[in-house]
Amino acid sequence: MSPDSIWKEQQVSRRGFMKSAFVGGAALSLSGRLALAEQMVSGRLSAEDIHGAGVRPGVVRLSSNENPMGPSPQALRIVADKMFDVNRYSIYTNYPDGYFSGLGDPDTRTPLVETLAEHDGVELSPKTRSSSSRSFGSSSPPPTPYIVSSGSGPLLYLLALAYLSQGGGEVIEADAGYNSVSRKAESFNEVGIPTKVISVPLTADYRHDLPAMRAAMTPNTSMVVITNPNNPTGTLLSYEELEQFVNSVPKSVIIVIDEAYIHFARDLNYKRAIPLALANENVVVLRTFSKVYGLPAMRLGYSVSSKAIQQRILFYAADSIPGVLTQMAGMEAVTDYNHVRKSQQAVWDFQDTCYAAFERMGLEYIPSSGNFLQVRVGKNRDAIDDALDERNVQVSSRGGDRMAEWLRISAGTARETEVFLNEFESAIKV
Ligand SMILES: Cc1ncc(COP(=O)(O)O)c(C=O)c1O
């Protein structure tokens, strides 16, 4: 969109806003009118001007680390095209050289798994189509290191069940971190399974403190969870740092590397962690379709791991393989490079715009490799959050006590970011 057409669009939406505000606006207070008039004069966008993707008009939603550009159009197209076939269990049957098992059988190599393997550079063993009676824990080796699930959140839960619910154990996670495994593990105590969570503070520059995480391990440690890039700090560990850590940890400890946000790492040569999962029995890498691919409501994620980890996960998994339309959407999204590139660029533009604004405002922020960032707003963080909420700008506060002065802002489009910064600058004066 050219600057000229953006300007035109803004004028049109402002006129519409003015009209509805004043026509039905006998109820509008004097101060409300003054604020409106001020906004018109200054030319500032406000939330009313925003029609975001997948969200109610007039709301700027920067709270859930979603993709503000919307879903992959290629994914939408296949869903629209194939939705008429859902009266069949196996609509992949119509796919060239593809088939689909609705049973969640790990020996079944679906077209989605083949697409993922190609995308991830994972070499699969020659295809087998035999459908002998295979069950979880059987001796026939799964031909792929993948498990596809309804999002990566359920896989984190399954890993907690698989490794921490049998007589308890210890899980190590960073503080501040995503901590969904830790929360699940803690809940086991409520049903009489003693489970310990060891929270290891981040370094002074808000990164995982891998030496401290290693030092915190005891003979009871079952699992360590590393979210990379970390949520909420957005900090990124290098492949070499992770590799060194993996090599230093006993093989009896499961290392979960959650790469939900890995596509937003700006270094195009950044090496992702899947080779570590392929080379080490005790490493599992998780990915999601909820972020760069823009499909959180479709519920799709996957793990890459050894057969030993697959078997433990699948022992606890109900038949939870995602629906066929979801899998098809996933296949398309992975290869929709145009959408991925645009989504990445939107996030990087958001980051640069915010960094410049925060520097101008004299606020500390953490340079992020995720589609969100943390900014330090001070002790009245909650009041600022509320003030933004009142202006229909939704952000979030994550990271617990250690980040009590920080707000987490998820990426928006250029217009959403503009509104956020407008409202943020006045909200921080509360
Ligand atoms: C670090 C991290 N892991 C996993 C998830 C779960 O994502 P989903 O269950 O949508 O795949 C999220 C969601 O925000 C996340 O931030």
The ligand as an SDF file (V2000), in Angstrom:
LIG
                    3D

 16 16  0  0  0  0  0  0  0  0999 V2000
    6.5440  -20.6160   24.0820 C   0  0  0  0  0  0  0  0  0  0  0  0
    5.2260  -21.1660   23.7110 C   0  0  0  0  0  0  0  0  0  0  0  0
    5.0960  -22.4900   23.5450 N   0  0  0  0  0  0  0  0  0  0  0  0
    3.9430  -23.0410   23.1850 C   0  0  0  0  0  0  0  0  0  0  0  0
    2.8220  -22.2780   23.0050 C   0  0  0  0  0  0  0  0  0  0  0  0
    1.5340  -22.9760   22.6570 C   0  0  0  0  0  0  0  0  0  0  0  0
    1.1260  -22.7150   21.3970 O   0  0  0  0  0  0  0  0  0  0  0  0
    0.0220  -23.6090   20.6750 P   0  0  0  0  0  0  0  0  0  0  0  0
   -0.5680  -24.5530   21.6880 O   0  0  0  0  0  0  0  0  0  0  0  0
   -0.9670  -22.6500   20.1370 O   0  0  0  0  0  0  0  0  0  0  0  0
    0.7440  -24.3700   19.6150 O   0  0  0  0  0  0  0  0  0  0  0  0
    2.8900  -20.8910   23.1450 C   0  0  0  0  0  0  0  0  0  0  0  0
    1.7070  -20.0530   22.9510 C   0  0  0  0  0  0  0  0  0  0  0  0
    1.6880  -18.8730   23.0550 O   0  0  0  0  0  0  0  0  0  0  0  0
    4.1350  -20.3340   23.5270 C   0  0  0  0  0  0  0  0  0  0  0  0
    4.2580  -19.0090   23.7210 O   0  0  0  0  0  0  0  0  0  0  0  0
  1  2  1  0
  2  3  1  0
  2 15  2  0
  3  4  2  0
  4  5  1  0
  5  6  1  0
  5 12  2  0
  6  7  1  0
  7  8  1  0
  8  9  2  0
  8 10  1  0
  8 11  1  0
 12 13  1  0
 12 15  1  0
 13 14  2  0
 15 16  1  0
M  END
$$$$
